[in-house]
């Protein structure tokens, strides 16, 4: 983004004060949004904990947004450990918004990303088709062997 050049010296005192006020209001708004996002995560964790759910416990289908899984929460499902990549995740692991957490020393199987939030980063290592692959691209949503991967 390019910010247009402003000739501050040509602004009246009132115009300059208005510009400063609007910038401060926008800064406060952005901080409030960021704070609210964190409070939502904290509330989701509080609801899950109060409901008896623990990190790494078996996945339970959420009954609504209030007990959906927050970003970073881990569950056991299908004999694997999964981490939620998005806030408010109500999908079962292996579908949208989850990534397998491989045991130490193991390489996870490739899962099709659905967007930037779960795309692979440079250096991520996965298995697919019996082969091991390393991502050479950031925001990589391509399957190994197509683009942005090298076989290791």
trRosetta pair geometry for C-beta under 8 A, 3 or more apart (Angstrom, degrees):
i j d omega theta_ij theta_ji phi_ij phi_ji
6 11 7.5 14 166 -43 107 124
6 19 7.7 129 -173 -146 160 157
7 10 4.3 33 113 14 114 115
7 11 7.3 163 98 -26 66 80
8 11 5.6 -46 -158 15 44 117
8 16 6.6 70 -159 -109 86 112
11 15 4.1 -133 -166 91 96 119
11 16 4.5 122 117 -58 130 85
11 19 7.0 -46 -149 -4 159 138
12 15 4.6 96 49 6 77 102
12 16 7.0 -145 89 -3 40 87
13 16 5.8 -56 -147 39 30 111
13 17 6.2 31 154 -19 65 108
14 17 5.7 -54 -145 38 30 111
14 18 6.3 32 154 -21 64 106
15 18 5.6 -53 -147 36 30 113
15 19 6.4 32 153 -20 64 105
16 19 5.7 -52 -148 35 31 113
16 20 6.4 31 153 -17 64 106
17 20 5.7 -54 -148 38 31 111
17 21 6.2 34 152 -21 65 107
18 21 5.6 -53 -146 36 30 113
18 22 6.3 28 156 -17 65 106
19 22 5.9 -55 -146 37 28 108
19 23 6.4 28 154 -18 63 107
20 23 5.8 -56 -148 38 30 111
20 24 6.3 30 154 -18 65 107
21 24 5.8 -57 -148 37 29 110
21 25 6.3 31 154 -20 65 106
22 25 5.6 -51 -145 35 32 113
22 26 6.4 32 155 -18 64 105
23 26 5.8 -55 -149 37 31 111
23 27 6.4 34 152 -21 64 106
24 27 5.6 -53 -147 35 32 114
24 28 6.4 32 154 -18 65 105
25 28 5.8 -55 -149 37 30 111
25 29 6.3 34 151 -22 64 106
26 29 5.5 -51 -146 34 33 115
26 30 6.4 33 156 -19 65 104
27 30 5.9 -54 -149 35 29 109
27 31 6.5 28 153 -16 63 107
28 31 5.8 -56 -149 38 32 111
28 32 6.3 34 152 -23 65 106
29 32 5.7 -55 -149 34 30 112
29 33 6.6 31 153 -20 65 103
30 33 5.7 -51 -150 32 33 111
30 34 6.5 31 154 -16 65 106
31 34 5.8 -56 -149 38 32 111
31 35 6.1 32 153 -19 66 109
32 35 5.7 -55 -144 39 30 112
32 36 6.1 33 155 -22 65 107
33 36 5.7 -55 -146 35 29 111
33 37 6.5 33 154 -23 63 103
34 37 5.8 -51 -152 30 31 113
34 38 6.8 26 152 -13 62 105
35 38 5.9 -59 -154 38 33 109
35 39 6.3 33 150 -21 67 106
36 39 5.5 -53 -146 36 34 113
36 40 6.5 40 153 -24 65 100
37 40 5.8 -50 -154 29 31 113
37 41 6.9 30 149 -15 62 103
37 87 7.5 -128 -165 -52 88 166
38 41 5.6 -52 -153 36 37 112
38 42 6.3 38 150 -19 68 106
39 42 5.4 -53 -145 38 35 114
39 43 6.2 36 154 -20 67 104
40 43 5.8 -54 -147 37 29 110
40 44 6.4 32 153 -21 64 105
40 70 7.8 158 123 -114 78 113
40 87 6.5 57 113 -176 120 140
40 88 7.9 -31 156 -52 124 101
41 44 5.7 -53 -149 34 31 112
41 45 6.4 30 153 -17 64 105
41 70 4.7 107 -142 -155 76 140
41 71 6.7 -52 -115 39 120 89
41 87 6.1 -90 -84 -118 88 116
42 45 5.8 -55 -150 37 31 111
42 46 6.3 33 151 -21 65 107
43 46 5.4 -53 -146 37 33 115
43 47 6.3 34 154 -20 66 103
44 47 5.8 -53 -148 35 30 110
44 48 6.4 28 155 -16 64 107
44 66 7.6 -174 -111 -175 68 37
44 67 7.6 141 -151 -126 75 25
44 68 6.7 -52 -139 72 124 68
44 69 7.4 103 164 -166 128 17
44 70 4.1 138 93 -55 139 111
44 87 7.3 177 -8 -160 161 87
44 88 7.2 -127 -97 -77 147 57
45 48 5.8 -55 -146 39 30 110
45 49 6.1 29 156 -18 65 110
45 70 5.8 -50 -54 16 80 146
45 73 7.5 -172 -98 -82 83 114
46 49 5.9 -57 -143 40 27 110
46 50 6.1 24 158 -16 64 110
47 50 5.9 -57 -143 41 27 109
47 51 6.2 24 156 -18 63 112
47 66 5.5 -155 -152 161 166 83
47 67 5.4 -128 133 -93 123 70
48 51 5.7 -63 -149 39 28 110
48 53 4.3 -68 -179 66 87 122
48 67 6.2 127 -82 -150 70 76
48 69 7.4 66 -87 -109 145 59
48 70 7.7 -120 -10 1 139 98
48 73 7.2 75 29 -128 179 146
49 52 7.9 74 177 -48 29 12
49 53 6.8 -86 -77 64 28 71
49 54 7.6 66 -116 -92 67 55
51 67 6.1 45 -27 -127 163 126
53 57 5.7 -153 -160 58 67 139
53 60 6.6 -123 -99 26 121 126
53 67 7.9 125 -2 -167 145 104
54 57 4.5 100 60 -32 78 120
55 73 6.4 -134 -113 -152 80 68
55 74 5.3 54 -173 50 85 90
56 74 5.0 15 -73 101 60 110
56 75 7.0 169 -131 -113 14 22
56 76 6.2 42 176 -36 57 94
56 81 6.6 -21 -131 -130 80 115
57 60 8.0 -8 115 -16 108 102
57 75 6.6 -36 74 -132 53 70
57 76 6.6 -93 149 17 18 100
58 75 6.7 41 177 -175 19 92
58 76 4.9 -52 -92 70 52 98
58 77 6.9 112 -155 -77 65 61
59 75 4.0 79 -74 155 81 143
59 76 6.8 -143 -18 72 75 44
59 77 4.2 10 2 -75 129 114
59 82 7.3 5 -61 49 127 125
59 92 6.4 108 136 -141 150 73
59 93 5.8 -147 -61 -6 156 108
61 90 7.6 48 -167 -174 67 78
61 92 7.2 -35 -94 -76 85 91
62 65 7.7 70 151 -83 137 14
62 67 4.8 177 -141 95 91 81
62 68 4.3 23 -120 -88 173 57
62 69 6.9 -135 -52 -20 125 71
62 90 4.6 -97 51 -123 126 85
63 66 7.9 -24 75 57 85 94
63 67 5.9 36 35 48 81 126
64 67 6.4 72 57 27 68 84
64 68 7.3 -95 112 -35 36 90
65 68 5.4 -35 -144 -3 38 122
65 88 5.7 -13 -147 -142 85 111
65 90 7.5 -68 -93 -56 49 126
68 87 8.0 81 107 157 116 54
68 88 4.4 45 96 -160 144 50
68 89 5.7 160 169 59 100 35
68 90 4.5 -62 -118 -66 112 81
69 73 4.4 -137 -170 69 98 138
69 75 6.9 -78 -107 -31 150 125
69 84 4.4 -175 123 -63 118 154
69 88 7.7 86 63 179 45 7
69 89 4.3 -39 66 64 95 100
69 90 7.6 168 17 -72 80 35
70 73 5.2 102 59 -25 68 116
70 84 6.5 135 95 87 29 143
70 87 5.5 -6 -144 -130 66 70
70 88 7.3 28 -100 -39 52 40
70 89 7.5 -169 -69 14 5 93
71 84 5.6 -131 -116 112 32 97
71 85 6.4 -2 -133 166 88 20
71 86 5.7 -70 -85 170 94 7
71 87 4.9 -45 -22 -63 98 64
71 89 7.6 115 -74 -22 52 114
72 83 6.6 -22 -145 -170 27 104
72 84 6.5 -33 29 67 25 87
73 83 7.2 154 78 -151 35 59
73 84 4.8 18 52 19 84 122
73 89 7.7 -159 51 43 114 122
74 81 5.7 8 -177 -179 116 101
74 82 6.6 159 -151 82 65 42
74 83 5.0 -32 -93 -93 81 71
74 84 7.6 -141 -75 1 33 75
74 101 6.2 -18 -129 -3 122 150
75 81 7.4 165 84 -152 33 59
75 82 5.5 -20 62 61 81 94
75 84 7.7 58 -1 -39 104 94
75 93 6.2 -156 77 -43 113 131
76 79 7.9 10 -177 -112 92 9
76 80 7.3 166 -152 84 59 32
76 81 5.8 -37 -97 -97 65 64
76 82 7.7 148 -107 16 16 81
77 80 6.4 -31 71 63 63 78
77 82 5.5 -21 34 5 113 128
77 92 6.7 167 -163 -177 151 87
77 93 4.0 143 60 42 149 130
77 94 7.0 -132 115 -16 126 103
78 93 6.9 -140 16 88 111 113
78 94 6.5 40 10 -43 152 137
80 93 7.4 -155 83 132 105 141
80 100 5.3 -40 165 -136 137 105
80 101 7.7 149 165 49 87 63
81 100 7.1 100 77 -164 55 63
81 101 4.3 -52 104 61 104 107
81 103 7.7 108 20 -65 121 69
82 93 3.6 179 3 -134 175 138
82 94 7.3 -90 -95 -37 146 63
82 98 4.5 4 180 -175 124 120
82 99 6.9 149 -156 73 73 31
82 100 5.8 -48 -100 -101 72 46
82 101 6.5 178 -104 2 15 87
83 98 6.9 147 72 -155 39 67
83 99 5.5 -23 59 62 91 84
83 101 5.1 86 -25 -53 104 111
84 87 8.0 96 140 -87 123 23
84 89 4.3 -159 -144 20 120 153
84 97 6.2 3 -155 148 73 98
84 98 6.1 -41 -102 -99 47 73
85 89 7.6 99 46 -78 53 141
85 97 5.2 -154 53 -166 89 55
85 98 6.5 -170 0 -92 94 18
85 99 5.6 74 -53 -10 119 103
85 117 5.5 132 141 141 109 97
85 118 4.4 85 119 -88 167 98
86 89 5.2 122 73 -71 87 99
86 96 8.0 -9 14 143 141 87
86 97 4.2 -69 22 -139 117 113
86 117 5.6 54 -80 144 95 152
86 118 7.5 -60 -39 -47 97 107
89 97 4.6 -174 -122 132 114 139
89 98 7.0 118 -174 -63 147 84
91 95 4.3 -121 167 87 123 121
91 96 5.0 117 -5 60 174 81
91 97 5.5 125 41 42 126 115
91 98 7.0 -135 92 -18 106 108
92 95 5.5 77 66 7 70 119
92 98 8.0 -57 127 -10 38 151
93 98 4.3 -165 -132 173 68 168
93 100 7.8 101 175 -83 116 67
94 98 6.4 -22 -15 76 27 134
94 100 8.0 42 -86 -63 68 96
94 111 7.2 -140 -144 -125 48 132
95 98 6.7 64 56 21 52 114
96 114 4.8 10 -129 -20 96 159
96 118 7.9 -178 -165 13 59 155
97 114 7.2 -38 -45 36 59 133
97 117 7.5 -3 -116 105 71 128
97 118 6.6 -151 -113 -50 30 141
98 111 7.6 -61 91 139 74 167
98 118 7.9 23 47 -123 18 145
99 108 7.2 60 170 148 84 166
99 111 6.4 -167 -121 46 63 135
99 118 6.1 -180 -55 -152 109 105
100 108 4.3 161 88 -147 110 123
100 109 6.4 45 32 42 156 78
100 111 6.7 139 -4 -26 98 130
101 108 7.3 -70 -135 -79 5 132
102 106 4.1 -145 175 93 107 93
102 107 5.9 -39 -137 -160 168 6
102 108 4.0 -131 -50 -55 110 80
103 106 4.5 57 58 13 79 127
107 125 5.3 -76 -135 124 113 104
107 126 6.4 154 165 -138 100 21
107 127 5.1 109 108 -33 113 99
107 132 5.8 31 110 -126 172 109
108 111 7.8 -44 145 -11 115 100
108 126 5.8 -44 85 -122 75 77
108 127 7.2 -162 104 19 28 85
109 126 6.5 54 179 -172 18 94
109 127 5.3 -52 -105 68 57 90
109 128 6.8 108 -163 -81 72 62
110 126 4.0 92 -71 147 79 143
110 127 6.7 -141 -15 75 81 36
110 128 4.2 -16 19 -65 128 116
110 133 7.1 8 -60 49 129 126
110 143 6.6 106 139 -143 147 72
110 144 5.7 -143 -61 -7 160 110
111 118 7.9 -53 97 154 109 126
112 141 7.5 48 -169 -173 67 80
112 143 7.1 -32 -95 -77 84 91
113 118 4.5 -178 -136 99 91 87
113 119 4.5 102 172 -90 170 51
113 120 6.7 -139 -40 -18 134 72
113 140 7.7 123 9 99 143 53
113 141 4.5 -107 66 -120 115 83
114 117 7.8 -16 73 55 84 95
114 118 6.2 41 34 47 75 124
115 118 6.5 72 59 29 64 83
115 119 7.0 -90 118 -38 32 95
115 141 7.7 3 -105 -96 10 136
116 119 5.4 -36 -135 -1 36 122
116 139 5.8 -24 -125 -134 83 105
119 138 7.7 72 119 162 121 53
119 139 4.5 32 116 -154 156 46
119 140 5.7 145 175 53 96 40
119 141 5.0 -62 -117 -63 101 81
120 124 4.2 -129 -165 57 100 149
120 126 7.2 -82 -108 -22 144 128
120 135 4.4 -172 132 -74 123 157
120 137 7.9 74 90 77 95 74
120 140 4.2 -42 67 67 96 105
120 141 7.6 167 17 -72 83 35
120 148 8.0 142 77 133 116 125
121 124 5.3 110 54 -31 66 109
121 135 6.5 127 89 88 30 143
121 138 5.6 3 -141 -125 63 71
121 139 7.8 33 -98 -39 55 38
121 140 7.4 -166 -65 16 10 100
122 135 5.8 -135 -117 109 29 95
122 136 6.4 22 -130 -160 85 24
122 137 6.5 -157 -81 84 80 5
122 138 5.2 -39 -26 -63 93 73
122 140 7.9 120 -67 -21 49 122
123 134 6.6 -23 -143 -171 28 102
123 135 6.5 -32 34 64 25 89
124 134 7.2 156 80 -153 40 56
124 135 4.5 24 51 14 88 125
124 140 7.5 -156 45 50 124 128
125 132 6.4 8 -176 -179 102 99
125 133 7.0 166 -151 86 57 45
125 134 5.1 -23 -97 -97 79 75
125 135 7.7 -129 -68 2 35 77
125 152 6.9 -30 -133 12 112 150
126 132 7.4 172 92 -151 33 58
126 133 5.5 -19 65 62 79 94
126 135 7.7 53 5 -39 103 94
126 144 6.5 -153 79 -44 110 132
127 130 7.3 -1 -180 -128 105 8
127 131 6.8 165 -153 83 69 35
127 132 5.4 -38 -97 -96 76 63
127 133 7.2 145 -108 15 25 81
128 131 6.4 -27 69 61 60 82
128 133 6.1 -14 26 4 103 129
128 143 6.7 176 -180 -174 165 92
128 144 4.5 156 43 43 137 126
128 145 7.3 -125 95 -7 126 111
129 144 7.6 -145 22 83 108 115
129 145 7.3 10 27 -27 145 146
131 144 7.2 -160 88 129 109 139
131 145 7.9 92 67 -61 142 112
131 151 5.5 -44 171 -134 128 110
132 151 7.0 101 76 -162 55 65
132 152 4.9 -60 106 59 103 97
133 144 3.7 -140 -38 -131 174 138
133 145 7.3 -95 -94 -36 143 70
133 149 4.4 4 -179 -177 124 123
133 150 6.8 151 -154 74 72 32
133 151 5.8 -47 -98 -101 72 49
133 152 6.6 158 -115 2 17 89
134 149 6.8 146 71 -155 36 69
134 150 5.5 -21 59 60 90 85
134 152 5.1 72 -18 -47 108 122
135 140 4.7 -165 -150 30 123 160
135 148 6.0 1 -154 149 76 95
135 149 5.9 -41 -101 -98 48 73
136 140 7.9 103 55 -82 45 144
136 148 5.5 -157 59 -165 78 52
136 149 6.5 180 8 -92 90 18
136 150 5.7 68 -40 -14 123 100
137 140 4.3 119 82 -80 96 104
137 142 7.7 45 54 26 140 114
137 147 7.4 9 -4 137 151 84
137 148 3.4 -61 15 -138 127 114
140 148 4.4 -177 -127 140 116 145
140 149 7.3 120 -177 -58 146 83
142 146 4.6 -135 175 82 112 116
142 147 4.3 -65 173 60 175 87
142 148 5.0 125 46 34 125 117
142 149 7.1 -141 95 -15 104 104
143 146 5.0 76 64 -1 77 123
143 149 7.9 -61 130 -2 38 147
144 149 4.1 -128 -128 138 70 171
144 151 7.6 100 176 -82 116 72
145 149 6.4 -32 -23 74 35 129
145 151 7.7 42 -82 -61 77 102
146 149 7.4 59 43 24 59 113
